Amino acid sequence: MSVGNCTSCGATITTAKKFTKFVCPGCNEEKLLRCENCKKTANTYVCKKCGFSGP
C-alpha cells in the first residue's frame, strides 16, 4: 500500500518500507515524508507550501 512520495527524492513510499512522516517546521501544516535513505544521507527536502528546506 502506497503512503505517498518522499519529499526529497520522490521515491514511492509504501507501508512495507521504513520512512519518516512529520509536519513542516516552517508552516506547521504540510505533511512531509522522507524515505529511510534520504533521512540517513541527510538529503535536503523542501516544503511545497512554504518553501522551508531542511536536511
PDB file of N, CA, C and O in Angstrom, chain B, residues numbered from 101:
ATOM      1  N   MET B 101       0.839  -1.178   0.000  1.00  0.00           N
ATOM      2  CA  MET B 101       0.000   0.000   0.000  1.00  0.00           C
ATOM      3  C   MET B 101       0.893   1.253   0.000  1.00  0.00           C
ATOM      4  O   MET B 101       1.790   1.380   0.834  1.00  0.00           O
ATOM      5  N   SER B 102       0.645   2.157  -0.922  1.00  0.00           N
ATOM      6  CA  SER B 102       1.439   3.375  -1.049  1.00  0.00           C
ATOM      7  C   SER B 102       0.982   4.421  -0.032  1.00  0.00           C
ATOM      8  O   SER B 102      -0.212   4.665   0.139  1.00  0.00           O
ATOM      9  N   VAL B 103       1.965   5.034   0.638  1.00  0.00           N
ATOM     10  CA  VAL B 103       1.698   6.087   1.604  1.00  0.00           C
ATOM     11  C   VAL B 103       1.808   7.448   0.929  1.00  0.00           C
ATOM     12  O   VAL B 103       1.084   8.383   1.271  1.00  0.00           O
ATOM     13  N   GLY B 104       2.713   7.546  -0.026  1.00  0.00           N
ATOM     14  CA  GLY B 104       2.967   8.800  -0.732  1.00  0.00           C
ATOM     15  C   GLY B 104       4.355   8.767  -1.335  1.00  0.00           C
ATOM     16  O   GLY B 104       4.918   7.695  -1.555  1.00  0.00           O
ATOM     17  N   ASN B 105       4.908   9.940  -1.603  1.00  0.00           N
ATOM     18  CA  ASN B 105       6.244  10.021  -2.184  1.00  0.00           C
ATOM     19  C   ASN B 105       7.190  10.759  -1.244  1.00  0.00           C
ATOM     20  O   ASN B 105       6.780  11.659  -0.511  1.00  0.00           O
ATOM     21  N   CYS B 106       8.444  10.370  -1.277  1.00  0.00           N
ATOM     22  CA  CYS B 106       9.476  11.018  -0.480  1.00  0.00           C
ATOM     23  C   CYS B 106       9.592  12.477  -0.922  1.00  0.00           C
ATOM     24  O   CYS B 106       9.701  12.761  -2.115  1.00  0.00           O
ATOM     25  N   THR B 107       9.570  13.388   0.027  1.00  0.00           N
ATOM     26  CA  THR B 107       9.672  14.812  -0.268  1.00  0.00           C
ATOM     27  C   THR B 107      11.037  15.155  -0.857  1.00  0.00           C
ATOM     28  O   THR B 107      11.150  16.114  -1.621  1.00  0.00           O
ATOM     29  N   SER B 108      12.074  14.392  -0.517  1.00  0.00           N
ATOM     30  CA  SER B 108      13.428  14.669  -1.005  1.00  0.00           C
ATOM     31  C   SER B 108      13.689  14.103  -2.394  1.00  0.00           C
ATOM     32  O   SER B 108      14.099  14.836  -3.294  1.00  0.00           O
ATOM     33  N   CYS B 109      13.453  12.792  -2.578  1.00  0.00           N
ATOM     34  CA  CYS B 109      13.844  12.151  -3.837  1.00  0.00           C
ATOM     35  C   CYS B 109      12.673  11.764  -4.729  1.00  0.00           C
ATOM     36  O   CYS B 109      12.868  11.440  -5.901  1.00  0.00           O
ATOM     37  N   GLY B 110      11.467  11.793  -4.191  1.00  0.00           N
ATOM     38  CA  GLY B 110      10.289  11.464  -4.984  1.00  0.00           C
ATOM     39  C   GLY B 110       9.957   9.982  -5.056  1.00  0.00           C
ATOM     40  O   GLY B 110       8.990   9.600  -5.715  1.00  0.00           O
ATOM     41  N   ALA B 111      10.741   9.139  -4.391  1.00  0.00           N
ATOM     42  CA  ALA B 111      10.502   7.696  -4.415  1.00  0.00           C
ATOM     43  C   ALA B 111       9.148   7.376  -3.776  1.00  0.00           C
ATOM     44  O   ALA B 111       8.731   8.025  -2.818  1.00  0.00           O
ATOM     45  N   THR B 112       8.478   6.372  -4.321  1.00  0.00           N
ATOM     46  CA  THR B 112       7.216   5.925  -3.751  1.00  0.00           C
ATOM     47  C   THR B 112       7.483   5.253  -2.416  1.00  0.00           C
ATOM     48  O   THR B 112       8.346   4.382  -2.307  1.00  0.00           O
ATOM     49  N   ILE B 113       6.735   5.664  -1.406  1.00  0.00           N
ATOM     50  CA  ILE B 113       6.886   5.087  -0.071  1.00  0.00           C
ATOM     51  C   ILE B 113       5.687   4.192   0.192  1.00  0.00           C
ATOM     52  O   ILE B 113       4.537   4.607   0.049  1.00  0.00           O
ATOM     53  N   THR B 114       5.979   2.955   0.578  1.00  0.00           N
ATOM     54  CA  THR B 114       4.926   2.009   0.918  1.00  0.00           C
ATOM     55  C   THR B 114       4.992   1.696   2.403  1.00  0.00           C
ATOM     56  O   THR B 114       5.983   1.993   3.070  1.00  0.00           O
ATOM     57  N   THR B 115       3.934   1.098   2.908  1.00  0.00           N
ATOM     58  CA  THR B 115       3.896   0.752   4.325  1.00  0.00           C
ATOM     59  C   THR B 115       4.921  -0.328   4.667  1.00  0.00           C
ATOM     60  O   THR B 115       5.246  -0.519   5.839  1.00  0.00           O
ATOM     61  N   ALA B 116       5.429  -1.029   3.667  1.00  0.00           N
ATOM     62  CA  ALA B 116       6.417  -2.074   3.895  1.00  0.00           C
ATOM     63  C   ALA B 116       7.828  -1.509   4.094  1.00  0.00           C
ATOM     64  O   ALA B 116       8.715  -2.214   4.574  1.00  0.00           O
ATOM     65  N   LYS B 117       8.036  -0.244   3.729  1.00  0.00           N
ATOM     66  CA  LYS B 117       9.351   0.370   3.845  1.00  0.00           C
ATOM     67  C   LYS B 117       9.409   1.281   5.061  1.00  0.00           C
ATOM     68  O   LYS B 117       8.386   1.785   5.525  1.00  0.00           O
ATOM     69  N   LYS B 118      10.637   1.489   5.580  1.00  0.00           N
ATOM     70  CA  LYS B 118      10.815   2.421   6.682  1.00  0.00           C
ATOM     71  C   LYS B 118      10.793   3.839   6.126  1.00  0.00           C
ATOM     72  O   LYS B 118      11.388   4.117   5.084  1.00  0.00           O
ATOM     73  N   PHE B 119      10.107   4.728   6.823  1.00  0.00           N
ATOM     74  CA  PHE B 119      10.031   6.121   6.397  1.00  0.00           C
ATOM     75  C   PHE B 119       9.716   6.996   7.606  1.00  0.00           C
ATOM     76  O   PHE B 119       9.374   6.493   8.676  1.00  0.00           O
ATOM     77  N   THR B 120       9.834   8.299   7.426  1.00  0.00           N
ATOM     78  CA  THR B 120       9.517   9.264   8.465  1.00  0.00           C
ATOM     79  C   THR B 120       8.446  10.206   7.934  1.00  0.00           C
ATOM     80  O   THR B 120       8.524  10.663   6.793  1.00  0.00           O
ATOM     81  N   LYS B 121       7.454  10.493   8.753  1.00  0.00           N
ATOM     82  CA  LYS B 121       6.395  11.426   8.393  1.00  0.00           C
ATOM     83  C   LYS B 121       6.356  12.500   9.478  1.00  0.00           C
ATOM     84  O   LYS B 121       6.278  12.185  10.666  1.00  0.00           O
ATOM     85  N   PHE B 122       6.410  13.765   9.071  1.00  0.00           N
ATOM     86  CA  PHE B 122       6.407  14.841  10.057  1.00  0.00           C
ATOM     87  C   PHE B 122       5.775  16.097   9.482  1.00  0.00           C
ATOM     88  O   PHE B 122       5.604  16.221   8.269  1.00  0.00           O
ATOM     89  N   VAL B 123       5.434  17.018  10.355  1.00  0.00           N
ATOM     90  CA  VAL B 123       4.842  18.294   9.963  1.00  0.00           C
ATOM     91  C   VAL B 123       5.973  19.271   9.673  1.00  0.00           C
ATOM     92  O   VAL B 123       6.982  19.285  10.378  1.00  0.00           O
ATOM     93  N   CYS B 124       5.808  20.076   8.651  1.00  0.00           N
ATOM     94  CA  CYS B 124       6.821  21.060   8.266  1.00  0.00           C
ATOM     95  C   CYS B 124       7.108  22.009   9.436  1.00  0.00           C
ATOM     96  O   CYS B 124       6.180  22.574  10.014  1.00  0.00           O
ATOM     97  N   PRO B 125       8.384  22.187   9.788  1.00  0.00           N
ATOM     98  CA  PRO B 125       8.746  23.116  10.862  1.00  0.00           C
ATOM     99  C   PRO B 125       8.480  24.581  10.491  1.00  0.00           C
ATOM    100  O   PRO B 125       8.398  25.437  11.372  1.00  0.00           O
ATOM    101  N   GLY B 126       8.347  24.868   9.204  1.00  0.00           N
ATOM    102  CA  GLY B 126       8.139  26.244   8.767  1.00  0.00           C
ATOM    103  C   GLY B 126       6.692  26.698   8.839  1.00  0.00           C
ATOM    104  O   GLY B 126       6.404  27.786   9.337  1.00  0.00           O
ATOM    105  N   CYS B 127       5.770  25.861   8.338  1.00  0.00           N
ATOM    106  CA  CYS B 127       4.363  26.272   8.279  1.00  0.00           C
ATOM    107  C   CYS B 127       3.457  25.458   9.210  1.00  0.00           C
ATOM    108  O   CYS B 127       2.292  25.808   9.399  1.00  0.00           O
ATOM    109  N   ASN B 128       3.977  24.395   9.781  1.00  0.00           N
ATOM    110  CA  ASN B 128       3.212  23.524  10.685  1.00  0.00           C
ATOM    111  C   ASN B 128       1.935  22.980  10.061  1.00  0.00           C
ATOM    112  O   ASN B 128       1.014  22.594  10.780  1.00  0.00           O
ATOM    113  N   GLU B 129       1.866  22.944   8.738  1.00  0.00           N
ATOM    114  CA  GLU B 129       0.662  22.439   8.078  1.00  0.00           C
ATOM    115  C   GLU B 129       0.956  21.289   7.124  1.00  0.00           C
ATOM    116  O   GLU B 129       0.263  20.272   7.147  1.00  0.00           O
ATOM    117  N   GLU B 130       1.963  21.438   6.297  1.00  0.00           N
ATOM    118  CA  GLU B 130       2.275  20.437   5.281  1.00  0.00           C
ATOM    119  C   GLU B 130       2.866  19.187   5.934  1.00  0.00           C
ATOM    120  O   GLU B 130       3.750  19.283   6.785  1.00  0.00           O
ATOM    121  N   LYS B 131       2.375  18.026   5.534  1.00  0.00           N
ATOM    122  CA  LYS B 131       2.914  16.754   5.999  1.00  0.00           C
ATOM    123  C   LYS B 131       4.044  16.342   5.056  1.00  0.00           C
ATOM    124  O   LYS B 131       3.832  16.241   3.848  1.00  0.00           O
ATOM    125  N   LEU B 132       5.224  16.107   5.589  1.00  0.00           N
ATOM    126  CA  LEU B 132       6.378  15.737   4.783  1.00  0.00           C
ATOM    127  C   LEU B 132       6.725  14.275   5.016  1.00  0.00           C
ATOM    128  O   LEU B 132       6.610  13.773   6.134  1.00  0.00           O
ATOM    129  N   LEU B 133       7.147  13.597   3.966  1.00  0.00           N
ATOM    130  CA  LEU B 133       7.566  12.198   4.039  1.00  0.00           C
ATOM    131  C   LEU B 133       9.011  12.103   3.588  1.00  0.00           C
ATOM    132  O   LEU B 133       9.413  12.763   2.630  1.00  0.00           O
ATOM    133  N   ARG B 134       9.793  11.282   4.276  1.00  0.00           N
ATOM    134  CA  ARG B 134      11.170  11.041   3.856  1.00  0.00           C
ATOM    135  C   ARG B 134      11.449   9.550   3.918  1.00  0.00           C
ATOM    136  O   ARG B 134      11.129   8.890   4.907  1.00  0.00           O
ATOM    137  N   CYS B 135      12.046   9.025   2.858  1.00  0.00           N
ATOM    138  CA  CYS B 135      12.410   7.607   2.839  1.00  0.00           C
ATOM    139  C   CYS B 135      13.622   7.399   3.754  1.00  0.00           C
ATOM    140  O   CYS B 135      14.315   8.348   4.122  1.00  0.00           O
ATOM    141  N   GLU B 136      13.852   6.164   4.100  1.00  0.00           N
ATOM    142  CA  GLU B 136      14.952   5.825   5.011  1.00  0.00           C
ATOM    143  C   GLU B 136      16.300   6.289   4.449  1.00  0.00           C
ATOM    144  O   GLU B 136      17.141   6.786   5.198  1.00  0.00           O
ATOM    145  N   ASN B 137      16.511   6.132   3.148  1.00  0.00           N
ATOM    146  CA  ASN B 137      17.776   6.506   2.536  1.00  0.00           C
ATOM    147  C   ASN B 137      18.021   8.018   2.628  1.00  0.00           C
ATOM    148  O   ASN B 137      19.117   8.445   2.992  1.00  0.00           O
ATOM    149  N   CYS B 138      17.018   8.819   2.302  1.00  0.00           N
ATOM    150  CA  CYS B 138      17.182  10.276   2.348  1.00  0.00           C
ATOM    151  C   CYS B 138      17.408  10.768   3.773  1.00  0.00           C
ATOM    152  O   CYS B 138      18.157  11.722   3.988  1.00  0.00           O
ATOM    153  N   LYS B 139      16.776  10.134   4.736  1.00  0.00           N
ATOM    154  CA  LYS B 139      16.983  10.515   6.126  1.00  0.00           C
ATOM    155  C   LYS B 139      18.420  10.192   6.553  1.00  0.00           C
ATOM    156  O   LYS B 139      19.078  11.012   7.195  1.00  0.00           O
ATOM    157  N   LYS B 140      18.905   8.997   6.196  1.00  0.00           N
ATOM    158  CA  LYS B 140      20.263   8.591   6.559  1.00  0.00           C
ATOM    159  C   LYS B 140      21.327   9.475   5.917  1.00  0.00           C
ATOM    160  O   LYS B 140      22.333   9.802   6.547  1.00  0.00           O
ATOM    161  N   THR B 141      21.104   9.857   4.664  1.00  0.00           N
ATOM    162  CA  THR B 141      22.106  10.645   3.941  1.00  0.00           C
ATOM    163  C   THR B 141      21.875  12.152   4.061  1.00  0.00           C
ATOM    164  O   THR B 141      22.604  12.944   3.463  1.00  0.00           O
ATOM    165  N   ALA B 142      20.864  12.545   4.832  1.00  0.00           N
ATOM    166  CA  ALA B 142      20.541  13.957   5.091  1.00  0.00           C
ATOM    167  C   ALA B 142      20.290  14.748   3.808  1.00  0.00           C
ATOM    168  O   ALA B 142      20.726  15.892   3.680  1.00  0.00           O
ATOM    169  N   ASN B 143      19.583  14.129   2.859  1.00  0.00           N
ATOM    170  CA  ASN B 143      19.207  14.835   1.634  1.00  0.00           C
ATOM    171  C   ASN B 143      18.253  15.976   1.968  1.00  0.00           C
ATOM    172  O   ASN B 143      17.406  15.849   2.852  1.00  0.00           O
ATOM    173  N   THR B 144      18.394  17.072   1.269  1.00  0.00           N
ATOM    174  CA  THR B 144      17.564  18.244   1.503  1.00  0.00           C
ATOM    175  C   THR B 144      16.120  17.987   1.077  1.00  0.00           C
ATOM    176  O   THR B 144      15.867  17.334   0.065  1.00  0.00           O
ATOM    177  N   TYR B 145      15.181  18.510   1.860  1.00  0.00           N
ATOM    178  CA  TYR B 145      13.775  18.480   1.495  1.00  0.00           C
ATOM    179  C   TYR B 145      13.277  19.924   1.441  1.00  0.00           C
ATOM    180  O   TYR B 145      13.823  20.801   2.112  1.00  0.00           O
ATOM    181  N   VAL B 146      12.246  20.164   0.648  1.00  0.00           N
ATOM    182  CA  VAL B 146      11.650  21.500   0.535  1.00  0.00           C
ATOM    183  C   VAL B 146      10.139  21.365   0.643  1.00  0.00           C
ATOM    184  O   VAL B 146       9.530  20.568  -0.071  1.00  0.00           O
ATOM    185  N   CYS B 147       9.540  22.136   1.527  1.00  0.00           N
ATOM    186  CA  CYS B 147       8.085  22.146   1.687  1.00  0.00           C
ATOM    187  C   CYS B 147       7.474  22.844   0.482  1.00  0.00           C
ATOM    188  O   CYS B 147       7.858  23.964   0.142  1.00  0.00           O
ATOM    189  N   LYS B 148       6.529  22.184  -0.159  1.00  0.00           N
ATOM    190  CA  LYS B 148       5.878  22.759  -1.337  1.00  0.00           C
ATOM    191  C   LYS B 148       4.983  23.943  -0.980  1.00  0.00           C
ATOM    192  O   LYS B 148       4.718  24.802  -1.821  1.00  0.00           O
ATOM    193  N   LYS B 149       4.525  23.985   0.249  1.00  0.00           N
ATOM    194  CA  LYS B 149       3.613  25.047   0.661  1.00  0.00           C
ATOM    195  C   LYS B 149       4.338  26.343   1.015  1.00  0.00           C
ATOM    196  O   LYS B 149       3.965  27.411   0.529  1.00  0.00           O
ATOM    197  N   CYS B 150       5.384  26.261   1.868  1.00  0.00           N
ATOM    198  CA  CYS B 150       6.029  27.492   2.364  1.00  0.00           C
ATOM    199  C   CYS B 150       7.468  27.672   1.885  1.00  0.00           C
ATOM    200  O   CYS B 150       8.039  28.749   2.053  1.00  0.00           O
ATOM    201  N   GLY B 151       8.060  26.640   1.294  1.00  0.00           N
ATOM    202  CA  GLY B 151       9.429  26.749   0.784  1.00  0.00           C
ATOM    203  C   GLY B 151      10.499  26.459   1.822  1.00  0.00           C
ATOM    204  O   GLY B 151      11.686  26.560   1.513  1.00  0.00           O
ATOM    205  N   PHE B 152      10.118  26.100   3.044  1.00  0.00           N
ATOM    206  CA  PHE B 152      11.105  25.757   4.081  1.00  0.00           C
ATOM    207  C   PHE B 152      11.927  24.571   3.602  1.00  0.00           C
ATOM    208  O   PHE B 152      11.384  23.613   3.051  1.00  0.00           O
ATOM    209  N   SER B 153      13.233  24.634   3.812  1.00  0.00           N
ATOM    210  CA  SER B 153      14.086  23.496   3.444  1.00  0.00           C
ATOM    211  C   SER B 153      14.912  23.075   4.639  1.00  0.00           C
ATOM    212  O   SER B 153      15.267  23.883   5.497  1.00  0.00           O
ATOM    213  N   GLY B 154      15.205  21.805   4.670  1.00  0.00           N
ATOM    214  CA  GLY B 154      15.970  21.267   5.791  1.00  0.00           C
ATOM    215  C   GLY B 154      16.742  20.034   5.371  1.00  0.00           C
ATOM    216  O   GLY B 154      16.572  19.501   4.275  1.00  0.00           O
ATOM    217  N   PRO B 155      17.582  19.608   6.268  1.00  0.00           N
ATOM    218  CA  PRO B 155      18.375  18.402   5.989  1.00  0.00           C
ATOM    219  C   PRO B 155      17.593  17.120   6.221  1.00  0.00           C
ATOM    220  O   PRO B 155      18.127  16.028   6.028  1.00  0.00           O
TER     221      PRO B 155
END
